[in-house]
């Protein structure tokens, strides 16, 4: 639903009810210590402008990068960078090689799950190839980049066999209605650890 597309009297009444529910969602995150999810949710109900962007801080980036699936995506990105460097070594030159964006679905950190659910990850690098005899050695200084569009997009779902999923989709739908009524707004999220790059070194 488009931002502010539902502006009738009943939509405003429903939004007022859902705003109260949003308060309970925020309280739940705070009580559980889900600081990342709480910060993102507060930004959503803060109803910022259409070009607003949430820039993740270093702690949040580190929390996301530490998840198992992001770790897998980083490994995949490094494999791609190594393959490009090996195929066209350009020995002695440092060049930028960046992986494609990859979709991540971590499940081992609930704060990240509630905060972003699924999101995109890429690995950017400054890569140098050194020749040592017949060996090609890659020196890859790399950083992880994170991107997401924070929104609520699930429709209501009722399933007596899975009440937790039903509850989540109902809350999701209520939070989406806030945006349709113009009381909250989706936004872009980004972050990276380029200030603290890591280095991979080894045979290509």
C-alpha positions in Angstrom: 0.0 0.0 0.0 1.3 3.5 -0.9 2.2 5.9 1.9 -0.8 8.0 2.9 -3.1 6.3 0.5 -5.7 5.4 3.2 -6.9 8.7 4.7 -10.6 8.1 5.5 -12.1 8.5 9.0 -12.1 4.7 9.6 -8.4 4.5 8.4 -7.5 7.1 10.9 -9.4 5.2 13.6 -7.6 2.0 12.7 -4.2 3.7 12.6 -4.8 5.0 16.1 -5.5 1.5 17.3 -2.4 0.2 15.4 -0.3 3.0 16.9 -1.1 1.6 20.3 -0.1 -1.8 19.2 3.2 -0.3 17.8 4.0 0.9 21.3 3.7 -2.7 22.6 6.0 -3.9 19.8 8.6 -1.3 20.7 8.3 -2.2 24.4 8.8 -5.9 23.6 12.0 -5.2 21.7 13.3 -3.0 24.5 12.5 -5.5 27.2 14.2 -8.3 25.3 17.3 -6.2 24.7 16.8 -6.2 20.9 18.5 -2.9 20.4 19.0 -3.1 16.7 15.4 -4.2 16.0 14.2 -1.4 18.4 16.2 1.3 16.6 14.9 0.3 13.2 11.3 0.1 14.4 11.6 3.5 16.1 12.9 4.9 12.8 9.8 3.4 11.0 7.2 4.8 13.4 9.2 8.1 13.4 7.6 8.7 10.0 10.6 10.3 8.4 10.7 11.8 5.0 10.7 9.8 1.7 14.5 10.0 1.3 15.4 9.1 4.9 18.0 6.4 5.3 19.0 4.6 8.5 22.8 4.3 8.6 23.9 1.4 10.8 26.5 2.1 13.4 29.6 0.0 13.8 28.1 -2.2 16.5 25.1 -3.0 14.4 27.2 -3.8 11.4 29.4 -6.1 13.5 26.3 -7.8 14.8 25.0 -8.5 11.3 28.3 -9.6 9.9 28.7 -12.1 12.8 25.6 -14.1 11.7 26.2 -17.4 10.1 24.5 -16.7 6.8 26.3 -13.4 6.3 29.5 -15.3 7.0 28.6 -17.7 4.3 27.9 -14.9 1.9 31.2 -13.2 2.7 33.0 -16.5 1.9 31.0 -16.7 -1.4 32.0 -13.1 -2.2 35.7 -13.7 -1.5 35.6 -16.8 -3.8 34.2 -14.6 -6.6 36.9 -12.0 -6.0 39.6 -14.6 -6.0 38.3 -16.1 -9.3 38.3 -12.7 -11.0 41.8 -12.0 -9.8 43.0 -15.4 -10.9 41.4 -15.1 -14.4 43.0 -11.7 -15.0 45.9 -11.3 -12.5 47.3 -7.9 -13.5 50.3 -8.7 -11.3 51.5 -5.9 -9.0 48.4 -3.7 -9.6 45.9 -3.0 -6.8 42.3 -2.8 -8.2 38.8 -2.8 -6.9 36.9 -6.0 -7.3 33.4 -6.2 -5.9 31.0 -9.2 -5.6 27.4 -9.1 -6.7 24.7 -8.4 -4.1 23.7 -11.6 -2.4 20.5 -12.2 -0.4 21.1 -13.2 3.3 18.6 -15.0 5.6 20.3 -15.3 9.0 18.5 -17.1 11.7 21.0 -17.4 14.5 20.6 -13.8 15.9 17.0 -12.9 16.8 17.8 -9.2 17.1 18.9 -9.3 13.4 16.0 -11.4 12.4 13.5 -9.0 13.9 15.4 -6.0 12.6 16.1 -6.9 9.0 14.8 -10.5 8.3 16.3 -10.9 4.9 18.6 -8.3 3.3 21.4 -7.9 0.7 25.1 -8.2 1.3 28.1 -7.5 -1.0 31.9 -7.8 -0.5 34.1 -5.0 -1.9 37.8 -5.2 -2.1 41.2 -3.7 -3.0 42.9 -6.7 -4.5 46.6 -7.2 -5.4 48.1 -10.2 -7.1 51.8 -11.1 -6.4 53.7 -13.6 -8.4 56.1 -15.8 -6.5 57.7 -18.2 -8.9 54.9 -20.2 -10.5 52.5 -19.2 -7.8 49.9 -16.4 -7.9 49.2 -15.0 -4.4 46.2 -12.8 -3.8 46.2 -10.1 -1.1 42.6 -9.0 -0.7 41.7 -6.2 1.7 37.9 -6.3 1.9 34.8 -4.9 3.6 31.2 -6.0 3.9 28.4 -3.9 2.6 24.8 -4.3 3.8 21.6 -3.0 2.3 17.9 -3.4 3.0 14.5 -1.7 2.4 12.8 -1.8 5.8 9.0 -2.3 5.3 6.1 -4.5 6.4 4.8 -6.5 3.6 3.1 -9.6 4.9 -0.7 -10.1 4.6 -2.8 -11.4 7.4 -2.6 -15.1 7.8 -4.7 -17.3 10.1 -3.5 -20.8 10.8 -4.6 -22.6 14.0 -1.7 -25.0 13.4 0.9 -22.2 13.5 -0.4 -19.5 15.9 3.0 -17.7 16.2 3.2 -17.2 12.4 -0.4 -16.0 12.4 0.4 -13.5 15.2 3.4 -12.2 13.3 1.6 -11.7 10.0 -1.3 -9.9 11.8 1.2 -7.5 13.5 3.0 -7.1 10.2 -0.3 -6.2 8.5 -1.2 -3.7 11.3 2.2 -2.0 11.0 1.8 -1.7 7.2 -1.6 -0.1 7.7 0.2 2.7 9.7 2.2 3.5 6.6 -0.9 3.4 4.4 -2.5 5.9 6.8 0.6 8.2 6.7 1.6 7.5 10.3 4.8 5.6 9.6 7.2 5.2 6.7 9.4 2.6 5.1 13.0 3.5 4.5 16.4 2.3 3.3 19.0 0.8 5.6 22.7 0.6 4.8 26.0 0.0 6.6 29.5 -1.3 6.1 32.7 -2.1 7.9 35.0 -0.3 5.5 36.5 1.7 8.3 37.8 -1.7 9.7 38.7 -3.7 6.6 40.0 -7.3 6.9 42.6 -9.0 4.8 42.7 -12.4 3.1 46.0 -13.6 1.7 46.6 -16.9 -0.1 47.2 -18.8 -3.3 44.8 -18.1 -6.1 
